[in-house]
Amino acid sequence: MLRYVMPVVIGLVYVGLNSLVPEPHRRRLNALVVTGAGAAYISGGGFGLWELLFCALLLVVGYAGLTSYTFIGVGWLLHTVWDVLHHRRGTPIIPSLHDSSLGCALCDPVIALWCFAGGLSVRDLYGRVARRATDARPSVTARS
């Protein structure tokens, strides 16, 4: 059970730590990180030259992410698919940890969802959710 929960916690910690980085540096940093994630399997991923093609794809997506959190989110979802393929093939991101690619596939969508929400700081994200909850409540009016 912990092996499924811990990657989600790691994704949430990643989001929390990113909240400490002010904009626009936060978006730029995340564009660089997702670009680098494309190279995670190059040294032994097991898909040969496809590894380089995937790295080039995430380079393009990461470049677009310099101005758009949506592209960064797409990059994390692409990386999730790549993680699942590696997990199924048996070539983990960390060779000594068999389920490391599965863990990465569970962590990446957490980050992607945050990016699709605009990469807001935790405080701003909480404020947005709280406002929506308040707006969704039916208003009580006094009737005569």
N, C-alpha and C positions, 0 to 999 in steps of 0.2 A: 504494500500500500504506500509506504514512504517513497518508494522509487517513482511513483506517479505524482505524488503531492510535491515533493521537493523541487522538481523542475518548474512547477507553477509558482512556488514561493520564490525561486531564483528570478523568474520573470518579473514578479511583483517588486522584488528588491531592486532589480535593474531600473524599473520605472521610478521607484522612490528615489534612488540615487540621481537619476536624470533630472528630477525635480529641483535639485540643487544647482543645476546649470541654467543660467539665464538664456532667454531667447535673444538673438537668433542662433547663438552658439549651440544650443541644445539640438536644434534641427540639423545643423551642419555636422555635429558630432555623431548623431545617429545615422546620417547618410554615410559617413566614413565607416562606422561600425558594421552596417549591413553590407557595405562593399567588401570589407575584410572578411566577413562571414562566408562570402563566396569562395574564398581560398582555403577554407578550413579542411577540406578533404584532399587537397592537391598532393600531399606527400604520401598518400597511400590509400586513397579512397576506393580504388578498385574499378573505376569507370574509364580509365585511360584518358584519352584526349577529351572525352566528354567533360571531365573535371575542368579543363581549361576553358571550354566553351561556357560552362556554367559560371565560372569566375568572370568571364567577359560579360555575360548577361547581367550579373549583379553589379558589375562596374557601371554599365549603362543605367541600370535602375537606381543605383546609388547616386550617380551624377544627377539624375532627375530629382532625386530626393533632397538635393541641396536646396531646392525651393518648394518642395511638397512632401508633407508627411504621408500623403497617400501612396506615393511611390516607395517610401521607406517601408510602409506596411505591406505593400505588394512584395517587396524584396524579402521580408521576413516570412511571408507565406510561401514564396518560391523556395526559400531555404528549408521550410518545414517539409515540403514535398521531397526535396533532396535528402533530408534526414531520414524520412520514411523509406525511401529507396535504399539508402545505405543500411538501415536497420534490417530490412528484408534480405538484403544480399549478404549481410554478416560482416560488413566492413565499417566498424564503429568509428566515430570521430576521435575517440580516445581508445587506441588499440587494446589497452589493458582493462577497459571497462566495457563489457559486451553490450550493455543497454544504453551506452552514452548517446548514441544517435537517437534512440527513442526519447531519452530525456530532453535532448535538444528539440525534438519535434513537439514536445509538450510545452516547452518554455517559449519557443518562437511565436506561437499564435497569441500568447499573452502580450508580448511586445507589439505584435501587429495590431491587435485590437486597440491598444493605447495610441498607436500611431494614427489609426483611422479615426480616433476621437480627437485628433489634432495635436497629440503630443503635449497635452497640457500638464502643468505641474500637478502634483497630488492635491494641493490646496484648491487650485482652479477647477480641477476635475470634480472634487467633492462639492464645490460651490455650484457647479453646473447641475449635478445630480440632485442636490438639495432644492435648487430652484425649480427643476422639473417636477419634483415630488410635490412641492408646494403649489405649483400651477395646476397640477392634476387633481388636487383635492376639490371636491364640490364646495362651492361657497354656501355658507349658511346665512340666509337672510331672515330678518324678523318679519313675520306675517301678522297682520292685524286681524 
